[in-house]
């Protein structure tokens, strides 16, 4: 079973409604915006971060038009300094490649060691668009169902104001 099929199977098991749109590979939020999918739902920007000693990892979800202030996030989640994690760490902890970072990658975090950090502004979005662990498709699900998906795996969620 490939990465995408694994996500769809879990969404189905959790009775989460979703819509999938296939598209050419995208690697940045700007490339996503060029696909003009916003009429379906809000596209989520995803950042994979680590703390200063590399023992804690964070998957940060925010609205695509926002810039993340790492110092502010650090303060709100009471972490040491934050920086972007390497592609090797991304693959090790979430089995994802650069350009395919997504909250649905939590399905691959068998040790439940990646903390999820969600921007408060996402709570106001009815439908959000995220990758199904590959960057050649976008899945639109409700915000509440995304949280349900994450909670199913037991990862800690922090809510912050970005």
CORWOVEN-V667647 format. One record per backbone hydrogen bond with DSSP energy under -1.0 kcal/mol. NH is the residue of the N-H (numbers start at 1). CO is the residue of the C=O. If there is no record, write none. Layout:
# CORWOVEN-V667647
((NH:CO) (NH:CO))
This chain:
# CORWOVEN-V667647
((6:2) (7:3) (8:4) (9:5) (10:6) (11:7) (12:8) (13:9) (14:10) (15:12) (16:11) (19:140) (21:138) (23:136) (26:135) (32:28) (33:29) (34:30) (35:32) (36:33) (40:37) (42:127) (44:129) (45:62) (47:60) (49:58) (50:83) (51:56) (54:51) (58:49) (59:115) (60:47) (61:117) (62:45) (64:43) (66:63) (73:69) (74:70) (75:71) (76:72) (77:73) (79:74) (83:50) (85:48) (90:86) (91:87) (92:88) (93:89) (94:90) (95:91) (96:90) (100:97) (105:102) (106:103) (107:104) (108:105) (109:106) (110:108) (112:109) (115:57) (116:156) (117:59) (118:158) (119:61) (120:160) (122:119) (123:120) (124:121) (125:122) (128:141) (129:42) (130:139) (138:21) (139:130) (140:19) (141:128) (143:126) (146:142) (147:143) (148:144) (149:145) (150:146) (151:147) (152:148) (153:150) (154:151) (158:116) (160:118))
